[in-house]
Amino acid sequence: MIGDLELFEGVCDALWASGFDVAHTRATGLQVGLRARGVLVGWRVERAHGSGERTTVPPGAEDGRREAVTRALASVLVFDGWAVTAWDGDLMVMGRSEDGRGCGP
């Protein structure tokens, strides 16, 4: 069984290796967090205002973009061998897939 920290680091490493900026999640809208059931991965659309202030766009306002990025995230994680499931518009990674080939939502 994989430990929580190892799971979190493995997911972050897979995303980083594919070009997602996990070091500065607030800047890109990428959200990666350890939860009781695994690692929750999602993307929130953010808009910058003229003052430099950023706000998160309400759910539903940018569903097409969010869905496209979520599918890309799922593809990266499944390709890397993680078991991924859809979780309220985001992705939950609970460990490695049993056959090591990954499985997606």
Gaussian input, Z-matrix of N, CA and C with variables (Angstrom, degrees):
# hf/3-21g

backbone

0 1
 N
 C     1     B1
 C     2     B2     1     A1
 N     3     B3     2     A2     1     D1
 C     4     B4     3     A3     2     D2
 C     5     B5     4     A4     3     D3
 N     6     B6     5     A5     4     D4
 C     7     B7     6     A6     5     D5
 C     8     B8     7     A7     6     D6
 N     9     B9     8     A8     7     D7
 C    10    B10     9     A9     8     D8
 C    11    B11    10    A10     9     D9
 N    12    B12    11    A11    10    D10
 C    13    B13    12    A12    11    D11
 C    14    B14    13    A13    12    D12
 N    15    B15    14    A14    13    D13
 C    16    B16    15    A15    14    D14
 C    17    B17    16    A16    15    D15
 N    18    B18    17    A17    16    D16
 C    19    B19    18    A18    17    D17
 C    20    B20    19    A19    18    D18
 N    21    B21    20    A20    19    D19
 C    22    B22    21    A21    20    D20
 C    23    B23    22    A22    21    D21
 N    24    B24    23    A23    22    D22
 C    25    B25    24    A24    23    D23
 C    26    B26    25    A25    24    D24
 N    27    B27    26    A26    25    D25
 C    28    B28    27    A27    26    D26
 C    29    B29    28    A28    27    D27
 N    30    B30    29    A29    28    D28
 C    31    B31    30    A30    29    D29
 C    32    B32    31    A31    30    D30
 N    33    B33    32    A32    31    D31
 C    34    B34    33    A33    32    D32
 C    35    B35    34    A34    33    D33
 N    36    B36    35    A35    34    D34
 C    37    B37    36    A36    35    D35
 C    38    B38    37    A37    36    D36
 N    39    B39    38    A38    37    D37
 C    40    B40    39    A39    38    D38
 C    41    B41    40    A40    39    D39
 N    42    B42    41    A41    40    D40
 C    43    B43    42    A42    41    D41
 C    44    B44    43    A43    42    D42
 N    45    B45    44    A44    43    D43
 C    46    B46    45    A45    44    D44
 C    47    B47    46    A46    45    D45
 N    48    B48    47    A47    46    D46
 C    49    B49    48    A48    47    D47
 C    50    B50    49    A49    48    D48
 N    51    B51    50    A50    49    D49
 C    52    B52    51    A51    50    D50
 C    53    B53    52    A52    51    D51
 N    54    B54    53    A53    52    D52
 C    55    B55    54    A54    53    D53
 C    56    B56    55    A55    54    D54
 N    57    B57    56    A56    55    D55
 C    58    B58    57    A57    56    D56
 C    59    B59    58    A58    57    D57
 N    60    B60    59    A59    58    D58
 C    61    B61    60    A60    59    D59
 C    62    B62    61    A61    60    D60
 N    63    B63    62    A62    61    D61
 C    64    B64    63    A63    62    D62
 C    65    B65    64    A64    63    D63
 N    66    B66    65    A65    64    D64
 C    67    B67    66    A66    65    D65
 C    68    B68    67    A67    66    D66
 N    69    B69    68    A68    67    D67
 C    70    B70    69    A69    68    D68
 C    71    B71    70    A70    69    D69
 N    72    B72    71    A71    70    D70
 C    73    B73    72    A72    71    D71
 C    74    B74    73    A73    72    D72
 N    75    B75    74    A74    73    D73
 C    76    B76    75    A75    74    D74
 C    77    B77    76    A76    75    D75
 N    78    B78    77    A77    76    D76
 C    79    B79    78    A78    77    D77
 C    80    B80    79    A79    78    D78
 N    81    B81    80    A80    79    D79
 C    82    B82    81    A81    80    D80
 C    83    B83    82    A82    81    D81
 N    84    B84    83    A83    82    D82
 C    85    B85    84    A84    83    D83
 C    86    B86    85    A85    84    D84
 N    87    B87    86    A86    85    D85
 C    88    B88    87    A87    86    D86
 C    89    B89    88    A88    87    D87
 N    90    B90    89    A89    88    D88
 C    91    B91    90    A90    89    D89
 C    92    B92    91    A91    90    D90
 N    93    B93    92    A92    91    D91
 C    94    B94    93    A93    92    D92
 C    95    B95    94    A94    93    D93
 N    96    B96    95    A95    94    D94
 C    97    B97    96    A96    95    D95
 C    98    B98    97    A97    96    D96
 N    99    B99    98    A98    97    D97
 C   100   B100    99    A99    98    D98
 C   101   B101   100   A100    99    D99
 N   102   B102   101   A101   100   D100
 C   103   B103   102   A102   101   D101
 C   104   B104   103   A103   102   D102
 N   105   B105   104   A104   103   D103
 C   106   B106   105   A105   104   D104
 C   107   B107   106   A106   105   D105
 N   108   B108   107   A107   106   D106
 C   109   B109   108   A108   107   D107
 C   110   B110   109   A109   108   D108
 N   111   B111   110   A110   109   D109
 C   112   B112   111   A111   110   D110
 C   113   B113   112   A112   111   D111
 N   114   B114   113   A113   112   D112
 C   115   B115   114   A114   113   D113
 C   116   B116   115   A115   114   D114
 N   117   B117   116   A116   115   D115
 C   118   B118   117   A117   116   D116
 C   119   B119   118   A118   117   D117
 N   120   B120   119   A119   118   D118
 C   121   B121   120   A120   119   D119
 C   122   B122   121   A121   120   D120
 N   123   B123   122   A122   121   D121
 C   124   B124   123   A123   122   D122
 C   125   B125   124   A124   123   D123
 N   126   B126   125   A125   124   D124
 C   127   B127   126   A126   125   D125
 C   128   B128   127   A127   126   D126
 N   129   B129   128   A128   127   D127
 C   130   B130   129   A129   128   D128
 C   131   B131   130   A130   129   D129
 N   132   B132   131   A131   130   D130
 C   133   B133   132   A132   131   D131
 C   134   B134   133   A133   132   D132
 N   135   B135   134   A134   133   D133
 C   136   B136   135   A135   134   D134
 C   137   B137   136   A136   135   D135
 N   138   B138   137   A137   136   D136
 C   139   B139   138   A138   137   D137
 C   140   B140   139   A139   138   D138
 N   141   B141   140   A140   139   D139
 C   142   B142   141   A141   140   D140
 C   143   B143   142   A142   141   D141
 N   144   B144   143   A143   142   D142
 C   145   B145   144   A144   143   D143
 C   146   B146   145   A145   144   D144
 N   147   B147   146   A146   145   D145
 C   148   B148   147   A147   146   D146
 C   149   B149   148   A148   147   D147
 N   150   B150   149   A149   148   D148
 C   151   B151   150   A150   149   D149
 C   152   B152   151   A151   150   D150
 N   153   B153   152   A152   151   D151
 C   154   B154   153   A153   152   D152
 C   155   B155   154   A154   153   D153
 N   156   B156   155   A155   154   D154
 C   157   B157   156   A156   155   D155
 C   158   B158   157   A157   156   D156
 N   159   B159   158   A158   157   D157
 C   160   B160   159   A159   158   D158
 C   161   B161   160   A160   159   D159
 N   162   B162   161   A161   160   D160
 C   163   B163   162   A162   161   D161
 C   164   B164   163   A163   162   D162
 N   165   B165   164   A164   163   D163
 C   166   B166   165   A165   164   D164
 C   167   B167   166   A166   165   D165
 N   168   B168   167   A167   166   D166
 C   169   B169   168   A168   167   D167
 C   170   B170   169   A169   168   D168
 N   171   B171   170   A170   169   D169
 C   172   B172   171   A171   170   D170
 C   173   B173   172   A172   171   D171
 N   174   B174   173   A173   172   D172
 C   175   B175   174   A174   173   D173
 C   176   B176   175   A175   174   D174
 N   177   B177   176   A176   175   D175
 C   178   B178   177   A177   176   D176
 C   179   B179   178   A178   177   D177
 N   180   B180   179   A179   178   D178
 C   181   B181   180   A180   179   D179
 C   182   B182   181   A181   180   D180
 N   183   B183   182   A182   181   D181
 C   184   B184   183   A183   182   D182
 C   185   B185   184   A184   183   D183
 N   186   B186   185   A185   184   D184
 C   187   B187   186   A186   185   D185
 C   188   B188   187   A187   186   D186
 N   189   B189   188   A188   187   D187
 C   190   B190   189   A189   188   D188
 C   191   B191   190   A190   189   D189
 N   192   B192   191   A191   190   D190
 C   193   B193   192   A192   191   D191
 C   194   B194   193   A193   192   D192
 N   195   B195   194   A194   193   D193
 C   196   B196   195   A195   194   D194
 C   197   B197   196   A196   195   D195
 N   198   B198   197   A197   196   D196
 C   199   B199   198   A198   197   D197
 C   200   B200   199   A199   198   D198
 N   201   B201   200   A200   199   D199
 C   202   B202   201   A201   200   D200
 C   203   B203   202   A202   201   D201
 N   204   B204   203   A203   202   D202
 C   205   B205   204   A204   203   D203
 C   206   B206   205   A205   204   D204
 N   207   B207   206   A206   205   D205
 C   208   B208   207   A207   206   D206
 C   209   B209   208   A208   207   D207
 N   210   B210   209   A209   208   D208
 C   211   B211   210   A210   209   D209
 C   212   B212   211   A211   210   D210
 N   213   B213   212   A212   211   D211
 C   214   B214   213   A213   212   D212
 C   215   B215   214   A214   213   D213
 N   216   B216   215   A215   214   D214
 C   217   B217   216   A216   215   D215
 C   218   B218   217   A217   216   D216
 N   219   B219   218   A218   217   D217
 C   220   B220   219   A219   218   D218
 C   221   B221   220   A220   219   D219
 N   222   B222   221   A221   220   D220
 C   223   B223   222   A222   221   D221
 C   224   B224   223   A223   222   D222
 N   225   B225   224   A224   223   D223
 C   226   B226   225   A225   224   D224
 C   227   B227   226   A226   225   D225
 N   228   B228   227   A227   226   D226
 C   229   B229   228   A228   227   D227
 C   230   B230   229   A229   228   D228
 N   231   B231   230   A230   229   D229
 C   232   B232   231   A231   230   D230
 C   233   B233   232   A232   231   D231
 N   234   B234   233   A233   232   D232
 C   235   B235   234   A234   233   D233
 C   236   B236   235   A235   234   D234
 N   237   B237   236   A236   235   D235
 C   238   B238   237   A237   236   D236
 C   239   B239   238   A238   237   D237
 N   240   B240   239   A239   238   D238
 C   241   B241   240   A240   239   D239
 C   242   B242   241   A241   240   D240
 N   243   B243   242   A242   241   D241
 C   244   B244   243   A243   242   D242
 C   245   B245   244   A244   243   D243
 N   246   B246   245   A245   244   D244
 C   247   B247   246   A246   245   D245
 C   248   B248   247   A247   246   D246
 N   249   B249   248   A248   247   D247
 C   250   B250   249   A249   248   D248
 C   251   B251   250   A250   249   D249
 N   252   B252   251   A251   250   D250
 C   253   B253   252   A252   251   D251
 C   254   B254   253   A253   252   D252
 N   255   B255   254   A254   253   D253
 C   256   B256   255   A255   254   D254
 C   257   B257   256   A256   255   D255
 N   258   B258   257   A257   256   D256
 C   259   B259   258   A258   257   D257
 C   260   B260   259   A259   258   D258
 N   261   B261   260   A260   259   D259
 C   262   B262   261   A261   260   D260
 C   263   B263   262   A262   261   D261
 N   264   B264   263   A263   262   D262
 C   265   B265   264   A264   263   D263
 C   266   B266   265   A265   264   D264
 N   267   B267   266   A266   265   D265
 C   268   B268   267   A267   266   D266
 C   269   B269   268   A268   267   D267
 N   270   B270   269   A269   268   D268
 C   271   B271   270   A270   269   D269
 C   272   B272   271   A271   270   D270
 N   273   B273   272   A272   271   D271
 C   274   B274   273   A273   272   D272
 C   275   B275   274   A274   273   D273
 N   276   B276   275   A275   274   D274
 C   277   B277   276   A276   275   D275
 C   278   B278   277   A277   276   D276
 N   279   B279   278   A278   277   D277
 C   280   B280   279   A279   278   D278
 C   281   B281   280   A280   279   D279
 N   282   B282   281   A281   280   D280
 C   283   B283   282   A282   281   D281
 C   284   B284   283   A283   282   D282
 N   285   B285   284   A284   283   D283
 C   286   B286   285   A285   284   D284
 C   287   B287   286   A286   285   D285
 N   288   B288   287   A287   286   D286
 C   289   B289   288   A288   287   D287
 C   290   B290   289   A289   288   D288
 N   291   B291   290   A290   289   D289
 C   292   B292   291   A291   290   D290
 C   293   B293   292   A292   291   D291
 N   294   B294   293   A293   292   D292
 C   295   B295   294   A294   293   D293
 C   296   B296   295   A295   294   D294
 N   297   B297   296   A296   295   D295
 C   298   B298   297   A297   296   D296
 C   299   B299   298   A298   297   D297
 N   300   B300   299   A299   298   D298
 C   301   B301   300   A300   299   D299
 C   302   B302   301   A301   300   D300
 N   303   B303   302   A302   301   D301
 C   304   B304   303   A303   302   D302
 C   305   B305   304   A304   303   D303
 N   306   B306   305   A305   304   D304
 C   307   B307   306   A306   305   D305
 C   308   B308   307   A307   306   D306
 N   309   B309   308   A308   307   D307
 C   310   B310   309   A309   308   D308
 C   311   B311   310   A310   309   D309
 N   312   B312   311   A311   310   D310
 C   313   B313   312   A312   311   D311
 C   314   B314   313   A313   312   D312

   B1=1.4520
   B2=1.5285
   B3=1.3048
   B4=1.4594
   B5=1.5352
   B6=1.3218
   B7=1.4548
   B8=1.5186
   B9=1.3376
   B10=1.4628
   B11=1.5193
   B12=1.3213
   B13=1.4588
   B14=1.5251
   B15=1.3189
   B16=1.4594
   B17=1.5373
   B18=1.3230
   B19=1.4625
   B20=1.5281
   B21=1.3170
   B22=1.4645
   B23=1.5274
   B24=1.3264
   B25=1.4667
   B26=1.5224
   B27=1.3253
   B28=1.4614
   B29=1.5179
   B30=1.3273
   B31=1.4634
   B32=1.5310
   B33=1.3154
   B34=1.4745
   B35=1.5283
   B36=1.3182
   B37=1.4747
   B38=1.5251
   B39=1.3443
   B40=1.4689
   B41=1.5219
   B42=1.3191
   B43=1.4623
   B44=1.5217
   B45=1.3289
   B46=1.4664
   B47=1.5269
   B48=1.3276
   B49=1.4637
   B50=1.5281
   B51=1.3312
   B52=1.4665
   B53=1.5237
   B54=1.3226
   B55=1.4585
   B56=1.5124
   B57=1.3198
   B58=1.4589
   B59=1.5242
   B60=1.3170
   B61=1.4562
   B62=1.5198
   B63=1.3102
   B64=1.4640
   B65=1.5238
   B66=1.3141
   B67=1.4641
   B68=1.5231
   B69=1.3182
   B70=1.4651
   B71=1.5169
   B72=1.3192
   B73=1.4640
   B74=1.5272
   B75=1.2940
   B76=1.4662
   B77=1.5320
   B78=1.3059
   B79=1.4563
   B80=1.5259
   B81=1.3097
   B82=1.4569
   B83=1.5084
   B84=1.3070
   B85=1.4422
   B86=1.5230
   B87=1.3386
   B88=1.4580
   B89=1.5277
   B90=1.3161
   B91=1.4559
   B92=1.5221
   B93=1.3238
   B94=1.4665
   B95=1.5200
   B96=1.3280
   B97=1.4465
   B98=1.5190
   B99=1.2982
   B100=1.4620
   B101=1.5266
   B102=1.3111
   B103=1.4618
   B104=1.5189
   B105=1.3206
   B106=1.4628
   B107=1.5280
   B108=1.3302
   B109=1.4655
   B110=1.5125
   B111=1.3194
   B112=1.4598
   B113=1.5123
   B114=1.3224
   B115=1.4595
   B116=1.5278
   B117=1.3250
   B118=1.4528
   B119=1.5237
   B120=1.3365
   B121=1.4613
   B122=1.5164
   B123=1.3104
   B124=1.4522
   B125=1.5113
   B126=1.3049
   B127=1.4581
   B128=1.5088
   B129=1.3054
   B130=1.4541
   B131=1.5194
   B132=1.3100
   B133=1.4584
   B134=1.5195
   B135=1.3129
   B136=1.4609
   B137=1.5168
   B138=1.3065
   B139=1.4578
   B140=1.5160
   B141=1.3211
   B142=1.4669
   B143=1.5236
   B144=1.3028
   B145=1.4556
   B146=1.5177
   B147=1.2986
   B148=1.4627
   B149=1.5159
   B150=1.3117
   B151=1.4613
   B152=1.5287
   B153=1.3420
   B154=1.4583
   B155=1.5126
   B156=1.3307
   B157=1.4627
   B158=1.5213
   B159=1.3387
   B160=1.4668
   B161=1.5256
   B162=1.3256
   B163=1.4598
   B164=1.5166
   B165=1.3150
   B166=1.4523
   B167=1.5192
   B168=1.3240
   B169=1.4561
   B170=1.5287
   B171=1.3255
   B172=1.4628
   B173=1.5238
   B174=1.3411
   B175=1.4674
   B176=1.5237
   B177=1.3125
   B178=1.4512
   B179=1.5120
   B180=1.3266
   B181=1.4611
   B182=1.5215
   B183=1.2924
   B184=1.4637
   B185=1.5293
   B186=1.3338
   B187=1.4677
   B188=1.5236
   B189=1.3214
   B190=1.4623
   B191=1.5087
   B192=1.3186
   B193=1.4744
   B194=1.5203
   B195=1.3091
   B196=1.4665
   B197=1.5255
   B198=1.3335
   B199=1.4637
   B200=1.5279
   B201=1.3193
   B202=1.4709
   B203=1.5288
   B204=1.3164
   B205=1.4661
   B206=1.5228
   B207=1.3279
   B208=1.4602
   B209=1.5221
   B210=1.3297
   B211=1.4717
   B212=1.5244
   B213=1.3206
   B214=1.4640
   B215=1.5275
   B216=1.3237
   B217=1.4675
   B218=1.5267
   B219=1.3294
   B220=1.4653
   B221=1.5233
   B222=1.3188
   B223=1.4671
   B224=1.5205
   B225=1.3126
   B226=1.4620
   B227=1.5265
   B228=1.3162
   B229=1.4657
   B230=1.5285
   B231=1.3314
   B232=1.4661
   B233=1.5241
   B234=1.3254
   B235=1.4667
   B236=1.5224
   B237=1.3439
   B238=1.4585
   B239=1.5461
   B240=1.3389
   B241=1.4599
   B242=1.5153
   B243=1.3344
   B244=1.4560
   B245=1.5167
   B246=1.3103
   B247=1.4616
   B248=1.5287
   B249=1.3231
   B250=1.4654
   B251=1.5185
   B252=1.3204
   B253=1.4629
   B254=1.5219
   B255=1.3246
   B256=1.4707
   B257=1.5272
   B258=1.3354
   B259=1.4622
   B260=1.5253
   B261=1.3204
   B262=1.4631
   B263=1.5330
   B264=1.3212
   B265=1.4598
   B266=1.5156
   B267=1.3116
   B268=1.4630
   B269=1.5286
   B270=1.3154
   B271=1.4631
   B272=1.5214
   B273=1.3227
   B274=1.4565
   B275=1.5196
   B276=1.3192
   B277=1.4642
   B278=1.5216
   B279=1.3379
   B280=1.4637
   B281=1.5172
   B282=1.3083
   B283=1.4573
   B284=1.5089
   B285=1.3181
   B286=1.4678
   B287=1.5179
   B288=1.3241
   B289=1.4566
   B290=1.5220
   B291=1.3125
   B292=1.4667
   B293=1.5171
   B294=1.3312
   B295=1.4549
   B296=1.5330
   B297=1.3452
   B298=1.4604
   B299=1.5131
   B300=1.3583
   B301=1.4511
   B302=1.5140
   B303=1.2998
   B304=1.4529
   B305=1.5163
   B306=1.3097
   B307=1.4565
   B308=1.5152
   B309=1.3066
   B310=1.4586
   B311=1.4929
   B312=1.3242
   B313=1.4635
   B314=1.5227
   A1=109.03
   A2=115.53
   A3=121.59
   A4=109.81
   A5=117.34
   A6=121.89
   A7=111.78
   A8=115.64
   A9=121.08
   A10=113.32
   A11=116.96
   A12=120.42
   A13=111.29
   A14=116.92
   A15=121.45
   A16=110.71
   A17=116.67
   A18=121.76
   A19=110.25
   A20=116.66
   A21=121.47
   A22=110.92
   A23=116.74
   A24=120.23
   A25=111.96
   A26=117.37
   A27=121.08
   A28=112.23
   A29=116.02
   A30=120.69
   A31=109.79
   A32=117.30
   A33=120.90
   A34=111.03
   A35=117.50
   A36=121.10
   A37=111.38
   A38=116.85
   A39=120.58
   A40=110.77
   A41=116.97
   A42=120.36
   A43=111.22
   A44=117.09
   A45=122.13
   A46=111.12
   A47=116.42
   A48=121.19
   A49=112.04
   A50=116.71
   A51=120.93
   A52=112.79
   A53=116.76
   A54=120.25
   A55=116.28
   A56=118.33
   A57=120.20
   A58=108.98
   A59=116.11
   A60=121.96
   A61=109.80
   A62=116.99
   A63=120.94
   A64=111.76
   A65=117.68
   A66=120.57
   A67=111.40
   A68=117.01
   A69=121.59
   A70=109.21
   A71=116.14
   A72=120.17
   A73=112.45
   A74=119.03
   A75=120.33
   A76=110.87
   A77=117.50
   A78=120.50
   A79=112.20
   A80=118.64
   A81=121.04
   A82=113.93
   A83=118.86
   A84=121.38
   A85=112.83
   A86=117.52
   A87=121.18
   A88=109.34
   A89=115.50
   A90=121.82
   A91=109.07
   A92=117.46
   A93=122.77
   A94=106.81
   A95=116.07
   A96=118.30
   A97=113.03
   A98=115.79
   A99=122.16
   A100=108.67
   A101=115.87
   A102=122.58
   A103=108.90
   A104=116.63
   A105=121.28
   A106=112.45
   A107=118.19
   A108=121.69
   A109=113.94
   A110=118.39
   A111=121.35
   A112=111.22
   A113=116.04
   A114=121.58
   A115=108.24
   A116=116.30
   A117=122.52
   A118=108.04
   A119=115.92
   A120=121.96
   A121=107.55
   A122=116.09
   A123=120.26
   A124=111.28
   A125=114.76
   A126=120.86
   A127=108.72
   A128=116.65
   A129=122.79
   A130=108.63
   A131=115.23
   A132=120.61
   A133=107.55
   A134=116.06
   A135=121.10
   A136=108.78
   A137=115.09
   A138=120.71
   A139=108.83
   A140=115.08
   A141=120.20
   A142=108.55
   A143=116.68
   A144=122.52
   A145=108.85
   A146=117.14
   A147=122.00
   A148=112.99
   A149=117.62
   A150=121.44
   A151=112.30
   A152=116.83
   A153=120.27
   A154=112.63
   A155=116.15
   A156=120.88
   A157=109.37
   A158=116.35
   A159=121.84
   A160=108.64
   A161=115.55
   A162=119.83
   A163=108.82
   A164=116.04
   A165=121.05
   A166=108.20
   A167=116.31
   A168=121.84
   A169=107.94
   A170=118.31
   A171=120.29
   A172=112.35
   A173=117.56
   A174=120.51
   A175=110.50
   A176=116.65
   A177=121.85
   A178=113.43
   A179=116.94
   A180=120.61
   A181=112.32
   A182=117.60
   A183=121.85
   A184=110.65
   A185=116.67
   A186=121.20
   A187=113.49
   A188=118.27
   A189=120.89
   A190=112.57
   A191=116.74
   A192=120.57
   A193=111.10
   A194=115.55
   A195=119.59
   A196=110.43
   A197=116.73
   A198=119.97
   A199=110.94
   A200=117.57
   A201=120.88
   A202=110.95
   A203=116.59
   A204=119.91
   A205=110.23
   A206=117.62
   A207=120.96
   A208=110.89
   A209=117.01
   A210=119.94
   A211=111.04
   A212=116.79
   A213=120.01
   A214=110.67
   A215=116.88
   A216=120.99
   A217=110.61
   A218=116.84
   A219=121.11
   A220=110.62
   A221=117.04
   A222=120.56
   A223=111.54
   A224=116.29
   A225=121.22
   A226=110.27
   A227=116.76
   A228=121.03
   A229=111.90
   A230=117.19
   A231=120.79
   A232=109.87
   A233=116.94
   A234=120.82
   A235=111.00
   A236=116.09
   A237=120.89
   A238=112.45
   A239=117.27
   A240=120.45
   A241=116.60
   A242=118.13
   A243=121.08
   A244=110.81
   A245=116.80
   A246=122.83
   A247=107.19
   A248=116.00
   A249=122.10
   A250=108.98
   A251=116.23
   A252=120.70
   A253=108.95
   A254=115.44
   A255=120.21
   A256=108.05
   A257=115.56
   A258=120.32
   A259=109.07
   A260=116.62
   A261=122.26
   A262=112.15
   A263=116.95
   A264=121.94
   A265=114.42
   A266=116.60
   A267=122.08
   A268=108.44
   A269=116.63
   A270=122.09
   A271=109.60
   A272=115.79
   A273=121.12
   A274=107.56
   A275=115.34
   A276=121.63
   A277=106.58
   A278=115.82
   A279=120.02
   A280=113.37
   A281=116.94
   A282=120.68
   A283=110.69
   A284=114.74
   A285=121.12
   A286=109.14
   A287=116.17
   A288=118.62
   A289=108.55
   A290=116.73
   A291=120.72
   A292=113.85
   A293=117.12
   A294=119.65
   A295=112.76
   A296=115.87
   A297=119.90
   A298=114.70
   A299=116.87
   A300=119.70
   A301=112.26
   A302=118.03
   A303=121.27
   A304=111.93
   A305=115.31
   A306=121.33
   A307=106.96
   A308=115.68
   A309=119.31
   A310=114.35
   A311=113.23
   A312=120.33
   A313=112.02
   D1=135.95
   D2=-178.29
   D3=-83.68
   D4=138.60
   D5=179.26
   D6=-78.05
   D7=161.34
   D8=-177.95
   D9=-57.45
   D10=-47.63
   D11=-178.40
   D12=-65.85
   D13=-41.08
   D14=178.33
   D15=-63.78
   D16=-40.11
   D17=176.73
   D18=-62.18
   D19=-50.19
   D20=-179.57
   D21=-59.40
   D22=-48.21
   D23=-179.41
   D24=-64.74
   D25=-37.40
   D26=178.85
   D27=-64.58
   D28=-42.33
   D29=177.74
   D30=-64.94
   D31=-46.84
   D32=178.60
   D33=-60.60
   D34=-42.38
   D35=179.10
   D36=-61.54
   D37=-42.58
   D38=179.65
   D39=-63.62
   D40=-42.65
   D41=179.44
   D42=-68.05
   D43=-42.80
   D44=179.02
   D45=-60.69
   D46=-43.73
   D47=-178.86
   D48=-64.09
   D49=-21.50
   D50=179.61
   D51=-99.07
   D52=7.58
   D53=173.83
   D54=98.63
   D55=1.68
   D56=176.35
   D57=-81.93
   D58=136.35
   D59=-177.67
   D60=-86.70
   D61=93.50
   D62=-179.97
   D63=-88.29
   D64=-10.07
   D65=-179.33
   D66=-77.96
   D67=-28.84
   D68=-177.02
   D69=-127.99
   D70=63.10
   D71=-172.51
   D72=-61.49
   D73=-30.92
   D74=-178.84
   D75=-66.20
   D76=-29.94
   D77=-177.96
   D78=-76.85
   D79=-30.80
   D80=-174.07
   D81=-102.52
   D82=-11.86
   D83=-176.03
   D84=88.58
   D85=-7.44
   D86=179.22
   D87=-74.34
   D88=130.94
   D89=179.61
   D90=-118.68
   D91=121.75
   D92=177.60
   D93=-131.03
   D94=121.22
   D95=-177.66
   D96=-147.18
   D97=145.17
   D98=178.22
   D99=-80.77
   D100=127.52
   D101=178.73
   D102=-123.83
   D103=174.07
   D104=-178.23
   D105=-60.17
   D106=-33.78
   D107=-176.93
   D108=-94.66
   D109=-9.33
   D110=-178.21
   D111=154.95
   D112=-148.93
   D113=-179.88
   D114=-106.81
   D115=122.74
   D116=178.33
   D117=-92.12
   D118=127.32
   D119=-178.66
   D120=-124.67
   D121=128.66
   D122=178.45
   D123=-155.65
   D124=177.65
   D125=-178.95
   D126=-138.73
   D127=129.70
   D128=178.43
   D129=-113.39
   D130=130.90
   D131=177.52
   D132=-72.30
   D133=130.78
   D134=177.33
   D135=-124.80
   D136=146.16
   D137=176.30
   D138=-120.43
   D139=137.80
   D140=175.25
   D141=-91.94
   D142=138.54
   D143=176.36
   D144=-98.29
   D145=164.52
   D146=-179.55
   D147=-54.74
   D148=-29.12
   D149=-178.88
   D150=-79.97
   D151=-1.84
   D152=-176.90
   D153=89.93
   D154=-6.07
   D155=178.96
   D156=-75.70
   D157=144.62
   D158=-179.59
   D159=-115.90
   D160=140.96
   D161=174.30
   D162=-130.05
   D163=148.94
   D164=176.83
   D165=-84.79
   D166=130.96
   D167=179.36
   D168=-72.57
   D169=136.69
   D170=-178.98
   D171=-59.27
   D172=147.58
   D173=177.35
   D174=-54.45
   D175=139.45
   D176=-179.62
   D177=98.01
   D178=-25.43
   D179=-176.81
   D180=-72.76
   D181=-30.09
   D182=-176.95
   D183=-133.83
   D184=42.93
   D185=-174.15
   D186=-57.45
   D187=-38.61
   D188=-177.82
   D189=-62.26
   D190=-46.31
   D191=178.59
   D192=-65.64
   D193=-44.60
   D194=-178.45
   D195=-62.48
   D196=-42.40
   D197=179.78
   D198=-63.95
   D199=-40.53
   D200=179.95
   D201=-63.62
   D202=-44.90
   D203=-179.97
   D204=-67.93
   D205=-39.29
   D206=178.50
   D207=-62.24
   D208=-39.54
   D209=176.95
   D210=-65.43
   D211=-39.28
   D212=177.32
   D213=-63.82
   D214=-42.95
   D215=177.23
   D216=-60.34
   D217=-44.95
   D218=179.34
   D219=-61.52
   D220=-42.82
   D221=-179.89
   D222=-60.63
   D223=-44.33
   D224=179.52
   D225=-61.05
   D226=-47.24
   D227=-176.34
   D228=-68.50
   D229=-42.07
   D230=178.70
   D231=-64.65
   D232=-43.24
   D233=178.60
   D234=-58.74
   D235=-33.87
   D236=-179.43
   D237=-82.74
   D238=0.34
   D239=175.06
   D240=96.03
   D241=12.51
   D242=-179.38
   D243=-90.09
   D244=146.27
   D245=173.48
   D246=-85.62
   D247=118.14
   D248=-174.22
   D249=-121.45
   D250=137.93
   D251=175.60
   D252=-131.22
   D253=149.70
   D254=176.52
   D255=-68.56
   D256=141.37
   D257=-176.11
   D258=-145.24
   D259=90.37
   D260=176.55
   D261=52.79
   D262=47.25
   D263=179.21
   D264=87.80
   D265=-9.45
   D266=178.36
   D267=-114.53
   D268=-164.47
   D269=179.02
   D270=-125.32
   D271=140.94
   D272=174.27
   D273=-115.94
   D274=125.93
   D275=177.53
   D276=-108.94
   D277=118.69
   D278=-175.23
   D279=-108.76
   D280=-1.72
   D281=179.03
   D282=151.34
   D283=-169.10
   D284=177.81
   D285=-77.67
   D286=148.10
   D287=173.87
   D288=-68.80
   D289=153.73
   D290=-175.72
   D291=-61.58
   D292=-35.60
   D293=-178.50
   D294=-95.72
   D295=-0.08
   D296=178.32
   D297=78.52
   D298=1.61
   D299=-178.46
   D300=-98.92
   D301=-4.48
   D302=179.83
   D303=85.37
   D304=153.94
   D305=173.54
   D306=-148.27
   D307=141.92
   D308=-173.08
   D309=-120.77
   D310=178.09
   D311=-177.38
   D312=-68.87

